[in-house]
């Protein structure tokens, strides 16, 4: 197989890059300024205009809207039911259910938005399937099924036998699993560009190539500076993903890692052969998760979250194609789907993603300021970003409603080690996780040192895996 390596990836090449908006020049006044033109920033701007149509909203994007993680992810529109055990441990049963239902509404809301706005983002409600590929992973699949039953929401996560799973997708490695009906897939770049276009139509001022270089809080307003201008606003929203790891007040709250994808040529015959025709998005149960989905023209997009840890000094938000990692992703693709041997992989791409210690999105405000933020989707941001954006909109407009009262807002902080210990420790732990997973797949018990190092994150309250 041979693939094309591009900075932006297949999704953005398929839809095409729109003409870039001009950068900010001079001074602009606004009611709310949003830093970051990914899903979170754009859903925030959209929600503000829904709540207050006359509000003056400015979006500042360092490059082009939707060309970061929002335009190159797997396009899984998942709810947060997949995180039910973590939600319950962190916030209690009732709060966990409230978050799950709100996130499910966001999944439905994206489909409704696409229909109402005439945006063809390939939205398909096929559900999400988590599978186990080794006996060591069976407990992680069962845990959400059992949690959902205990909390009285069994319909949100349905156990799947080996036969059930293979009825949906007959891959030799799949043992059993769980199906989450509240999930869909989209073409992520189409969704991002559709949002951008509709924001501009609604009168939101979108400035691209306008990196925020300074944030100043003054009596009565917030000032955000760019290389050629500045925005004065009553409140601000920071929605810049992994770049927030450079913010002094947030750098101990998140880490940055990388995720890489490949996509095949159209293989509808293979999809028919393995029975994967229901549109399910699928992951395995590894800590360094493998994720895969199909496209309307019969391709398989396959990703791996086992890329390198990104050191804080090298965070730049750009897609970074690591050819060795791309080759490893391709190897893993063939291992999961042997029927693809000899078929062409057309594209490979990847880049940094922001990770929270709990793998749950974090929403909050800087102490004593009218500056609000969100981060930490950990590769699962397409669906939750709509919920988070709507929540940030209420916060930016100084409203209090059922979303601002969700437990995701101002959660008890879990801090990560400072640099350089974060990067060095993350690299060592990643190597242990990869070794543990390889041995488990081979049916071998990992050695004590590997087990201990791989368990360090959970021991200090940092969640790893789905």
N, C-alpha and C positions, 0 to 999 in steps of 0.2 A: 504494500500500500504506500501511497505518497500523498502527502497533504500540503495544503497551502497554509502558511503561517502568516497571520495578519494581526495588526495591532488591535483592531476592534472586534474581529470575529465574524462568524458567518451570519449571525442575526442582523448585524448592522449592515453587512454587505448585501444581504437579501433585500432589505427595505431601502437602502441608499441613505447617505448622509444628506440632510437638508442644508440649505444655504445658512451659513453661520450668521447669528445675530451680531450686531456691532457691540463692541465693548462699551462699558460705562465711561463717559467723559464729562467732567464737571460735577456739579452738585445736583442731587435729586432729593426731594422730600417724599416721604411715604408714611403710611400708617404702620405697615409691617414690612420688614426686609427679610428675605429668606436667603440664606447662604447655602448653596448647593442645589444643582438642577437635576438630581436623581429623583427616584420615585417619592421619597419622603418629602423633599422640598416642593416638588410639583403638586403632590396631593395636598400638602399644607396650603399652598397658594390657591388651589382649586376650592378647597373647603372654606377658606376665608371669604372668597368671592360668593360662595353659596350662602354663608351666614350673613355677610354684609356686602351686598353687591357693589356699593359705592366705595368700599375700602380701597385705598391706594396701596397696591402690592408690588414690590420689586423682588425679582429673583436674580441673584448673582451666581453665575456658574464659571468656574475656573477655566474650563475647556468648552465642551459642547454638552448641552443637556442630554442626558440619557446615554452617554458614551462610557460611563464608569460601570460599576457592577450592575446598575439597572439595565444596561443594554447588552450585557454579555453573560447574564446568569442562565440557569437552566430553564427558566420560565415556569417553575412550579408555583402555582397559586395555592399555597397550603394555609390552613388555619393553624391556630396554636393548640388544638386538641392533641397534636403529636407531642406536646410538652406537658401534658396533664400531670404526670408524677412530679415534675419539677415545680410546676405552678402550685400544686397542693402543698408540697414541702415548704415552699417559700412563703405562701400567702394564705394557706388554709383552703378548705373545700369550697366554700361559697364563692370566695374571690376567684378561685381557679375556674369555676363554672362560668362566672360572669365574663372572664377574659376569653374563655373558649367560645362562648356564644357571640361575643362582640367580634372576635376574629372570624367566625363563620359568616357573620353578616357581611364582613369585608370581602370575603371570597365571592359571595353572591353579588355584592355591590359592584365589583369590578366588571362582572358580566353584564349587569344592568347598565353600567356607565358606557361600556363599549356599544351596546345596542342603542341606547338613547343618543349617543354622540356620533353614531355612524363610524366608529373606529374598528376596522377589521384587524384585530390583534390575535386572531386565531384562537379565541377563547373557546375552550372545550372542557365541559364538566365531566371528567372521567374518573375522578377520585384519585386518592394516593394510596399506593400499596407499599408497605414496608415488609421486606422479606428477611428471613434468616438463611444464611448460607453455611452455617456450621453450628453444631450443638452448643458451642459457647455463646452464641448470639440469641438462642431461643428465649432466655429470660427477659431480654430487653424488649422483645416483641410482645411477650405475654404481659409485661408490667402495665402497659397502657390499657390493654384489654381489661385486665383485672381492676385497674383504677377506675376506668369508665363505668364498669358494672357496679362497683362499690358506691360511686357518686350518683348513680341513677341516670346515667346518660349512655347506656350501652350501645345506642345507635351510632354514636360518634366514632367508635372504633370496634370493628367486627373481626373476630378471629377467623383466620383462613387456614385450612388444612393444606397439606402438600398438594392434594388434588385440586383444591380451590385455587391455590396460587398458580399451579401449572395450567389450569383452565383459563386464567387470565394472561399468562405469559409462560410458555413452557421452556424455561432455561434449566439446564441440567443441575446447576448449583442450588436452585431454589428449593428449600425444605418446606417451610410453612411461613405464615406471616399474619399481617393485620391490614384490613382495608379501612380507610377513612373516606367516607363519601363526600365530605365537605372539602373538596379540592378540585382544582382544574389546572389546565396548562394554557399558556399564552406564548406568542412570539414576543419576547420581552422588549426588543427594540421597537417593534410596531406600537406596543402599548406606550412606551416612553415618548415616542415621537407624536403619537396621537394626543397625549397629555400636553406636550409642549405647544402643539398647534392650537388646541382649544384654549389654553391659557392666554396665548397671544390674542386670539379672537375675543376673549372676555376683557381685554384691556390690561392684563398684567404686563408690566414692563420687564422683559427678559433680556438680561445683558450677559453675553457669553464672552469668553476670553477675559474674564473679569475676576481675577483671584482676590479674595478678601485678604488684606495684609494687616489690618488692625481693627480692633473693636474697642470703642471707648464709650463708657457709660457716663452721661452728664445729666444734671438735673433737668428732667422733662423729656429727654430723648436719648437714643442710642445712635452713635455714629460708626459706620463701617467704611473703611477706606479701601480703595483698590488702586492699582498703579496710576490711573488717570482720573480718578474721581472719588466721590464719597456719597453715601446715602445717609440722610438723617431720618430716623423713624421713631415712632412711639415704642415699638418693641421689635425684637429680632428673633429669628429661629435659625439655629445652627443645624444643618442637615447635610454635612459634608462627609459622612461615613468615616472611613479610616483616617482621614486627615485630622479628625478631632483628637486623635492620639497625640497630636502635637500641642493641643491646648493645655496650658498649665493646670487648669482645674479639672481636666478630664483624662489626662494621660495615664493615670493609674486605674482607670475604670474600664479600659478596653485594650485589646491586642489586635494585631493585624497578621493575617496569614494569607495564603493564596489558594485559589481553586482553578483548575484547568479543565477544558472541554475539548472533545473532538466531535465531528459529525460526519456521517457516512453519505455516500451517494444514495439516491432513492433505492430502497430495497423492499418494495411492497411484497415481493414473493417470499422473502424471509419472514416478514411480519405475519403473513398468512400461514406459513409453515409452523411457526411457534405459537400462533393463536393470539398474538398481541394486537388486537384490533379495537379494543375498548377505550383507547385514549388514556389509560392510567399512566400517571407519573410514578416512578418506582425508585426506591433506594434500598440498599442493603442495610445491615445493622452494625457496620463497622464504626469505630471511633473516627477513622479517616474515611468518611462516607463515600460510597460510589452511588451516583445518581444517573438516571436515564429516562428518556421519554421519546415519543415519536413526533413526527410532523405530518401535516396534511398530505404532503407528497411522498410519504413513506420512508423518510430517513429515520435513523436512530441517532439521537444526540446523547452522548455519554460523558459524564464528568466525574472528577475525583477531587475530594477535599484533602488530599494528602500532600499537597504542594508545600513548599518551604515556608518557614516562619519568616516574616518580614521585619527587619530591624527598624526601629523608630526613625533612625536617621535617613533611611532610604524610602520612606513612605512618600509616594508622589501621586497616587491615585491612578496612574496609567496602567493599561493592560500590559502585561509583561509575558511574552511568549518564551518559555523555557523549553527548548527543544528536547532535552532529556526527559523532562516531566511529561511533555506531550507524547513522546514515544512510550513511556510507561503507561499513560492513560490508554493508548491504542492497544498495548499488550493486554491490559485488563479488560478492555472491550471484547477482545477475541476470546478471552478466558470465560467470560460470562455468556457470550453468544458465539459459540463455535461455528454456527452456520454462516457467520460473516467472513470466515477465512477466505481470502482471495478477493473480497469486495473492497472497493476503494473508500478510503477516508479522505474527505475533500478539504476539511479545514481543521485547524487546531488553534486554540487561543486560551488565554487565561490572564489572571491578574489578582490584585489584592482585594480582600474582603475584611470588613471589621467584625470582630468577635467579642462578645461580652462574656464575662466569667460564667454566667448561668445559661448562656445560649438563648436568653430571652432579650427582646428589645428593651432598652432602658430609655425612659422619658423623664426629663427633669428641667429645672431652672437653675441658673447660676445664682448663688446666694446674694440676696439684696439687689438683684438686677432684673430687668425685664427682658432677659435673654434666655430663651428656652432651647432645648436640644433633644436629640434622639440619636441613638446608635445601637449597634450590637445585634444585627439581624442574623449574623453567623450563617450567611448563605441562604436564609429562608425569609427574604424580605418582600417578595412580590405581593403576597396577600396582606401580611401585617402592616406594610407601609401605608396602605390606605387607612387602616384603623389609626395608626400612629399620626399620620398627617391630619386626620380629622381632629384628633385629640390636641395636637399642637396648635391647630387653628383656634380652638376654644381658649387655650392658654394665652396665645398671642393677643386675642381680643379681650382678655381678662374676663372670660365667662367661666362659670362653673356648671358642669353638667355631668351626666352619668359617665361619660368617657373620661373626664378629668379626675373622676373619683376611682377609676380602675387602679388596681394594685400595681400595675406597671409604671404608674406615675410616682416618681420619687421613691423607688424601692430602697430598702436598706442596702447600702453600698458594699460590694465585695471588691477588694482592691487586688490588682496584680502586681508582681514584683517590678521594681524600677529597672530601667536599662542600666548596665548591659546584662543584668541577670535574667531579664525577661527573654531576651533573644537567645542567650546561651542555654538557659534552662529549657526554653521551648524547643530548641533544636535537639537537645538530648532526649526530651520526652517524646518528641515526634518519632525519633529513631526507635525508641522502645515500643511505641504503639505499633509501628509498622512491623517490627520483629514479632511482637505478640500476635498480631493478626495473621501473619504468614504461618507461624507455627500452628495456630488454631485451625487454619484452613487445611493444613497438612495432617490434622488429627493428632498433633503432638502437644504436650503440655509445656507452656512457656517456662523457662527457668526462673528461679526466685528473684534474681536481680531484675530481669525484664519485667516480671509481674509487679515488683515494688516500684520501679521507676515509672511504669505506665500508670500506676495508681496514684501517683503524687498529686495530680491536679484535683481529683475527687477528695483526697484527704484534706486539702486546704480550701475546699468549697468551690472549686472551679469545675464546671461540668464539661465533659468531653463526649462527643458523639451526638446522635439525634436525641 
